[in-house]
Amino acid sequence: MPGKKNGPAIRKVGIVIKQKVTEANTLALEAAAYLKKRDVAVAFASESQDVCLLATGTTCESKDELIRTCDLIVVFGGDGTFISIARLMAERSVPILGVNMGQLGFLTEFKKTEVHGGLEAALAGKLQTSERMMLECTLRRGDRTIVQIPVVNDVVITKGEIARIFDLEVSIDAKPVTTMKGDGLIIATPSGSTAYCLAAGGPILEPSVPAIAMVAICPHSLTLRPLILHDSSKITLIPQFKGGRVILTLDGQASYEIELGDTILVTRHEKHPLKILCSPQRDYFSLLREKLKYGYRT
C-alpha cells in the first residue's frame, strides 16, 4: 500500500541495538561512521554505552531522549528491539528504519546488506513511510489509573501460572458483547496481527486496514470466533476470577497483575500513528511470502 515519503531534513539519528549481538554492534558502528561523514549527529540508546564509546563524536542518551530529539531512529535487531523504542512514542512519532538481525522481523524490514542504501535513501527523503495505527491501553483500579500507554502490537489478558480458566466480560462501545470463559484474550493492531494473534488462530490484517482484531485464547466455547472491529471501537474488559492470577501484558514487554474489580480499556491511540520506513526492495505481501511462506505448498 502506498505510503508517504519520509519528510524533513534529517539532522540527528538515534541508534538502538539488540543487546549481546556482535554483528548488530558492528553494523551500528558502520552506520554511525557513515552518518557522521554526512554531518548528521548520532546518538546511541543508553544501554549501548559500550558501543557508543567506540564511535567518535556520538552521544549516549535514554530512549525517551532519542524520541524527543531525533529525526530518525535506526534499530538493529528484531521486532522486540523495534517495539522497545516504538512503544515509548506517546507524545511524538519519529520515523524508524528497522534492520533485521533476527529470524523473522515483520517490523524490521531492511536486511543487513541494505543498511547503507537504506540510510542514503532516508537522508535523501526517498523512502516511503508506512503509518501504522497503535492502540492505547488503560488499566483502571477504582478511581486510579494504573497505566495508560501506547501499544504497537497487542494487548493480552491471560491467566497466570495456574492452569485455570477465568471469565472476562467484554463490551464494545458500552454495548455488552459476551462473558467469555477461557485462557485469555488478544486485542491486536494490524501490525500485531502477524504476532501472537496469528499463533492463536487470528486473521492477518493488512497494515493500512483501519481495524482491530480480537481473538480468544483457548475459549471454552466452539462459537467464540475471532472478531474484527473498526479501529474507532472502544473495548472494555472486566476480568472475573476467584483464585489464581490474571496478567495484562502489553506488546510482550510490560506486564501488570490484575486485581478483582479492575477495568481495562483499549482504544485507538489518537495522537499519532507509528511511522515505519519501508524497504524499496519489498512490499507487505512479499514480506508475507518471505517471512511466513504465505501461500506456499509443502
C-alpha positions as CSV (number, residue, x, y, z in Angstrom):
1,M,0.0,0.0,0.0
2,P,1.4,3.4,-1.0
3,G,2.9,5.4,1.9
4,K,4.3,8.8,2.3
5,K,7.8,9.8,1.6
6,N,9.9,10.5,4.7
7,G,9.8,14.2,5.4
8,P,12.0,17.0,6.6
9,A,15.8,17.0,6.6
10,I,17.4,14.5,9.0
11,R,19.9,16.3,11.3
12,K,20.1,13.7,14.2
13,V,19.7,9.9,14.1
14,G,19.2,7.7,17.1
15,I,20.6,4.1,17.1
16,V,19.0,1.3,19.1
17,I,20.8,-2.1,19.2
18,K,19.8,-5.6,20.2
19,Q,21.9,-6.4,23.2
20,K,24.7,-9.1,23.1
21,V,24.6,-9.4,19.2
22,T,28.1,-8.7,18.0
23,E,27.1,-8.3,14.3
24,A,24.5,-5.7,15.4
25,N,27.2,-3.7,17.2
26,T,29.4,-3.8,14.1
27,L,26.7,-2.7,11.7
28,A,25.7,0.1,14.1
29,L,29.2,1.4,14.3
30,E,29.5,1.4,10.5
31,A,26.2,3.2,10.2
32,A,27.3,5.8,12.8
33,A,30.5,6.5,10.8
34,Y,28.5,6.8,7.6
35,L,26.2,9.3,9.2
36,K,29.0,11.4,10.8
37,K,30.7,11.7,7.4
38,R,27.4,13.4,6.2
39,D,27.4,15.8,9.1
40,V,24.5,14.0,10.8
41,A,24.5,13.9,14.6
42,V,24.3,10.4,16.1
43,A,23.1,9.2,19.5
44,F,23.1,5.7,20.8
45,A,20.5,4.4,23.3
46,S,21.9,4.3,26.8
47,E,22.0,0.5,27.1
48,S,24.6,0.5,24.3
49,Q,27.1,2.8,26.1
50,D,30.0,0.4,25.4
51,V,29.3,0.7,21.6
52,C,28.9,4.4,21.8
53,L,32.3,4.8,23.4
54,L,33.8,3.2,20.2
55,A,32.1,5.7,17.9
56,T,33.9,9.0,17.9
57,G,31.7,12.1,18.1
58,T,28.5,10.4,19.2
59,T,26.4,10.7,22.3
60,C,24.7,8.2,24.6
61,E,21.1,9.0,25.6
62,S,17.9,7.4,27.0
63,K,15.3,6.1,24.6
64,D,13.0,8.8,25.8
65,E,15.6,11.5,24.9
66,L,16.1,9.9,21.4
67,I,12.4,10.2,20.8
68,R,12.4,13.9,21.9
69,T,15.5,15.0,19.8
70,C,16.0,12.7,16.8
71,D,14.6,13.0,13.3
72,L,15.1,9.3,12.6
73,I,15.8,6.2,14.7
74,V,17.6,3.2,13.3
75,V,17.0,-0.2,15.0
76,F,19.5,-3.1,14.7
77,G,17.6,-6.1,16.0
78,G,14.4,-8.0,15.7
79,D,10.8,-6.9,16.2
80,G,11.2,-7.0,20.0
81,T,14.0,-4.4,19.8
82,F,12.0,-2.4,17.4
83,I,8.9,-2.4,19.8
84,S,11.1,-1.4,22.7
85,I,11.5,2.1,21.2
86,A,8.3,2.3,19.3
87,R,6.0,1.7,22.3
88,L,7.6,4.8,24.0
89,M,6.2,7.2,21.4
90,A,3.3,8.6,23.4
91,E,3.8,12.2,22.5
92,R,5.9,12.2,19.4
93,S,6.3,9.8,16.5
94,V,9.8,9.5,15.0
95,P,10.3,7.5,11.8
96,I,12.0,4.2,12.4
97,L,14.2,2.3,10.0
98,G,14.5,-1.3,11.2
99,V,17.4,-3.6,10.2
100,N,16.5,-7.3,10.9
101,M,19.2,-9.1,12.9
102,G,16.9,-11.9,13.9
103,Q,14.8,-14.7,12.4
104,L,11.5,-13.2,11.4
105,G,11.2,-9.5,11.7
106,F,8.0,-8.1,10.2
107,L,8.7,-4.6,11.5
108,T,12.4,-4.6,10.8
109,E,12.1,-4.7,7.0
110,F,15.7,-3.9,5.9
111,K,18.2,-6.7,5.5
112,K,21.7,-6.4,6.9
113,T,23.1,-5.9,3.4
114,E,20.7,-3.0,2.8
115,V,21.8,-0.7,5.6
116,H,23.9,1.8,3.7
117,G,21.5,2.0,0.8
118,G,18.6,2.5,3.2
119,L,20.3,5.3,5.1
120,E,21.3,7.0,1.9
121,A,17.7,6.9,0.7
122,A,16.4,8.1,4.1
123,L,18.7,11.1,4.1
124,A,17.6,12.0,0.6
125,G,13.9,11.7,1.6
126,K,13.3,8.9,-0.9
127,L,11.9,6.2,1.4
128,Q,8.2,5.5,1.7
129,T,6.7,5.7,5.2
130,S,4.1,3.2,6.4
131,E,1.9,4.8,9.0
132,R,0.6,2.2,11.5
133,M,-2.1,2.6,14.0
134,M,-1.3,2.0,17.6
135,L,-3.6,1.1,20.5
136,E,-3.9,2.8,23.9
137,C,-4.4,0.6,26.9
138,T,-5.7,2.0,30.2
139,L,-5.8,-0.1,33.4
140,R,-8.1,1.4,36.0
141,R,-8.3,0.3,39.6
142,G,-11.2,2.1,41.3
143,D,-10.6,5.9,40.8
144,R,-6.9,5.3,39.9
145,T,-5.3,4.9,36.5
146,I,-2.5,2.3,37.0
147,V,-1.2,2.6,33.4
148,Q,-2.1,4.3,30.2
149,I,0.3,3.8,27.4
150,P,0.5,3.2,23.6
151,V,0.7,-0.4,22.3
152,V,2.3,-1.3,19.0
153,N,1.3,-5.0,18.6
154,D,-1.2,-6.3,21.1
155,V,-2.9,-6.2,24.5
156,V,-3.1,-9.7,26.0
157,I,-5.1,-10.8,29.1
158,T,-4.2,-14.3,30.3
159,K,-4.3,-16.5,33.4
160,G,-1.2,-16.8,35.5
161,E,0.8,-19.9,36.1
162,I,-2.1,-21.9,37.5
163,A,-3.9,-23.9,34.7
164,R,-7.3,-22.4,35.3
165,I,-9.7,-20.6,33.0
166,F,-11.3,-17.3,34.0
167,D,-14.3,-15.2,33.0
168,L,-13.9,-12.0,31.0
169,E,-16.7,-9.5,30.5
170,V,-16.3,-7.9,27.1
171,S,-18.1,-4.7,26.0
172,I,-17.6,-2.6,22.8
173,D,-18.8,1.0,22.7
174,A,-20.6,0.4,26.0
175,K,-22.6,-2.5,24.5
176,P,-22.2,-5.9,26.1
177,V,-20.7,-8.5,23.7
178,T,-20.0,-11.6,25.8
179,T,-18.7,-13.0,29.0
180,M,-16.1,-15.4,27.8
181,K,-14.5,-18.3,29.6
182,G,-11.0,-19.3,28.5
183,D,-7.3,-18.9,28.9
184,G,-7.4,-15.2,27.8
185,L,-7.9,-12.7,25.0
186,I,-5.7,-10.9,22.5
187,I,-6.5,-7.5,21.1
188,A,-4.2,-6.7,18.2
189,T,-3.4,-3.9,15.7
190,P,-2.9,-4.8,12.1
191,S,0.8,-4.7,12.8
192,G,0.3,-7.2,15.6
193,S,-1.9,-9.5,13.6
194,T,1.1,-11.5,12.4
195,A,2.4,-12.0,16.0
196,Y,0.6,-13.8,18.9
197,C,-2.7,-13.1,17.3
198,L,-1.8,-15.2,14.3
199,A,-0.4,-18.0,16.5
200,A,-3.8,-18.1,18.3
201,G,-5.7,-18.6,15.1
202,G,-6.4,-15.0,14.3
203,P,-6.6,-13.3,10.9
204,I,-3.8,-11.4,9.1
205,L,-4.8,-7.7,8.7
206,E,-3.0,-5.7,6.0
207,P,-1.4,-2.7,7.9
208,S,-3.5,0.1,6.2
209,V,-6.8,-1.5,7.2
210,P,-8.5,0.6,10.0
211,A,-9.3,-2.4,12.2
212,I,-8.7,-4.1,15.5
213,A,-8.6,-7.9,15.8
214,M,-10.0,-9.6,18.9
215,V,-9.0,-13.2,19.4
216,A,-9.9,-15.5,22.3
217,I,-7.1,-17.8,23.6
218,C,-8.4,-21.4,24.0
219,P,-12.0,-20.3,24.7
220,H,-14.3,-22.8,26.5
221,S,-16.8,-22.4,23.6
222,L,-17.0,-23.5,20.0
223,T,-18.7,-20.3,18.9
224,L,-16.3,-17.7,20.2
225,R,-14.6,-16.9,16.8
226,P,-12.1,-14.1,16.1
227,L,-13.8,-10.7,15.7
228,I,-12.7,-7.8,13.5
229,L,-13.7,-4.4,14.8
230,H,-13.4,-0.9,13.4
231,D,-10.5,1.0,14.8
232,S,-12.8,3.6,16.4
233,S,-14.1,0.9,18.7
234,K,-13.8,1.3,22.5
235,I,-13.2,-2.1,24.1
236,T,-13.9,-2.5,27.8
237,L,-12.7,-5.7,29.6
238,I,-13.5,-6.7,33.2
239,P,-11.9,-9.9,34.4
240,Q,-13.8,-12.1,36.8
241,F,-11.9,-14.8,38.8
242,K,-12.0,-16.5,42.2
243,G,-8.4,-17.6,42.5
244,G,-5.1,-17.7,40.8
245,R,-3.6,-14.8,38.9
246,V,-4.7,-12.8,35.8
247,I,-2.0,-10.9,33.9
248,L,-2.2,-7.9,31.5
249,T,0.7,-8.0,29.0
250,L,1.4,-5.1,26.6
251,D,3.5,-5.9,23.5
252,G,5.0,-8.8,25.3
253,Q,7.3,-6.4,27.2
254,A,5.3,-4.9,30.1
255,S,3.1,-6.9,32.4
256,Y,0.7,-6.0,35.2
257,E,-1.1,-8.3,37.7
258,I,-4.9,-7.7,37.6
259,E,-6.9,-7.4,40.8
260,L,-10.6,-8.2,41.1
261,G,-12.6,-5.2,40.1
262,D,-10.0,-3.8,37.7
263,T,-11.2,-2.4,34.3
264,I,-9.1,-2.5,31.1
265,L,-10.0,0.0,28.3
266,V,-8.5,-0.5,24.9
267,T,-8.9,2.2,22.2
268,R,-7.0,3.6,19.2
269,H,-4.1,5.8,20.1
270,E,-5.3,9.1,18.8
271,K,-2.3,11.3,19.0
272,H,-0.3,10.0,16.0
273,P,0.5,6.8,14.0
274,L,3.7,4.9,14.2
275,K,5.9,5.7,11.3
276,I,8.0,2.9,9.7
277,L,10.4,3.5,6.8
278,C,9.8,0.9,4.1
279,S,12.4,-1.1,2.2
280,P,12.1,-0.3,-1.5
281,Q,13.1,-4.0,-2.2
282,R,9.8,-5.5,-0.9
283,D,6.1,-4.8,-0.2
284,Y,3.9,-6.2,2.6
285,F,2.8,-9.2,0.6
286,S,6.4,-10.1,-0.4
287,L,7.1,-9.9,3.4
288,L,4.3,-12.4,4.0
289,R,5.7,-14.7,1.4
290,E,9.3,-14.3,2.7
291,K,8.6,-14.4,6.4
292,L,5.6,-16.7,6.7
293,K,5.9,-18.6,3.4
294,Y,2.3,-17.4,2.8
295,G,0.5,-19.5,0.1
296,Y,3.5,-21.9,-0.3
297,R,2.7,-25.5,-0.8
298,T,4.7,-28.0,1.3
